[in-house]
Amino acid sequence: MLRLRRIIVRLFWVVPIIYSIPAVSVPPFIFRLIQGTSGYAYRASALGPRWVALLWIARLLLAIIAISPGAICISSAIAVVQFLREKQSARTWAIACGVGLLVCFIPLLATSVIFVLMARHTGGHSAGLLGVPFLGLIQMAAGILILAAFLPRDSVNSTIYKNTRPARVKGDGTASLSLYVAFAVMVGGLSLGNSLCERWSLQAHLPPSPSFLHLNLIWLGAFILALASHEFGHILAGQMVGMTLLSLRIGPFHVALEEGRWRVVLPRSWKCVFSGGVSMISKRPLCYSRWQAISSTAGGVLANLFIGGLALLGLLTAKGAAYEQSWEFLGQAATINLALFLANLIPAREAQTYSDGARIYQILTGSVLEEYRHILAMAQATTVSSLRPKDFDIELIDRITARNTPGLDHSFLLLVACDYYFDRGQIESAGGKLREAEALSDQETTYWTERCGAIVLRAACLLTDLAMAEKWWQRSQSAKSRNPRKKNRFPACAYFTVTCRLSEAEDAWRAEFERANRQPESGGRAFDFHYLGHLREMLDEATRSLTA
């Protein structure tokens, strides 16, 4: 049940966005449908007053259907805000959204039944009405799940982000309400844009959408276009100023550069369907350029502005043009791109993800977050360049670590410093950084296999600390993998060596040696061989001790 609640909490992020379109498009659609029932009114009067009353009930139910998407959109949006604020009222709004989804099924089904019965008695057509309840069934199922999850009084306390959301970094340019403002701008922009497009189409006498399903498919296509435009805008701008692409994610499609090859990364969460991301680093990671950072960051919103303006121009000139039938797609593309442009300029934060507006602010003000990203870029550059940990800017790493800024991953910084000293042969300094990193990591409640394995490897190689290696090896066996594709046998080799399981250690060493040989030339590959040489010495020494 707890897992269901957490999934539903994440679902509330996308419900307002999904229902913002029906909130604007459904009322005109229902209005045209009510106008189309005039033929039924004539036939109903011939059948008797009972059928006339049923027709008016159907019209009333259609009016309820018209306002229900707006009610669901508002209640789910408020639920999102209350969940983020960790308020008990989040449960009330979640239940309200669930009731709205559940109750909406009743008028959909009743209206469909009334018109089908009337069509059969009057000889009309009812085939187009038979598919209406299926949408209601989906909504009813969602409503039942939400009510089952949040009717218990303690459901909010066991679900929301309490003690799990990273602390806000001071000076990141965001405020407690900035995310809500960005969210409101996005949803409001979508609603306003669709309303204006609807009015424009009526004034220009453009052909309406053949069906509600067709309209939603158009919206989905326009949304994917906007998302792709945004991410490719980042890529184009970054490459123009001399940056290298490491990974690209557009919805569920995710590719990353791993060991010199582009590989498809399987999605780990449904949430990725409505998000995107690009990872790029400078070709000269030790030389930080504010111009490079600003250009690559601003490329996304500028791409949305360009595509949105182009689509708007196409919409305004669609009447009589060869692409007149595509006016709805152009309208949706203009609306989504321009709304995404405005919302992304607002400095906002969701978990550890910042909007482009926040990133630009951090770059201009020299925020500690931007310096932290510079260190992260140095670590990533070892996979695509000759840069090694011994070449890192240790003064920058020590300065950021000494600040002890809440919200940053200080154990990661300490492990980077540990690799710097180890690559330079300063084992004692590397061991000191490792002990600090282990102490900080021990305070975390969530462990990744990579983090646990990194501590196991260093505990065995630098400190020969069996207790530390054993503790983190056990945690690595139960921890979730941050990167399920990454198969690193280094920790296993180190652990088996210090626990005298030499045959298993030998197998792990050979597997890791073969993997390192397959990698392209890079600083990371050279550092791997540095570790392999150290492990080889440990293995040989353990073998001699055992046979002596």
Secondary structure, 3 states (H helix, E strand, C coil): CHHHHHHHHHHHHHHHHHHHHHHHHHHHHHHHHHHCCHHHHHHHHHHCHHHHHHHHHHHHHHHHHHHHHHHHHHHHHHHHHHHHCCCCHHHHHHHHHHHHHHHCHHHHHHHHHHHHHHHHHHCCCCHHHCCHHHHHHHHHHHHHHHHHHHCCCCCCCCCCCCCCCCCCCCCCCCCCCHHHHHHHHHHHHHHHHHHHHHHHHHHCCCCCCCCHHHHHHHHHHHHHHHHHHHHHHHHHHHHHCCEEEEEEEECCEEEEEECCEEEECCCCCHHHHHCEEEEEEECCCCCCCHHHHHHHHHHHHHHHHHHHHHHHHHHHCCCCCCCHHHHHHHHHHHHHHHHHHHHHHCCCEECCEECHHHHHHHHHHCCHHHHHHHHHHHHHHCCCCCCCHHHCCHHHHHHHHHHCCCCCCHHHHHHHHHHHHHHCCCHHHHHHHHHHHHHHHCCCCCCEHHHHHHHHHHHHHHHCCHHHHHHHHHHHHHCECCCCCCCCCHHHHHHHHHCCCHHHHHHHHHHHHHHHHHCCCCHHHHHHHHHHHHHHHHHHHHHHHHHC
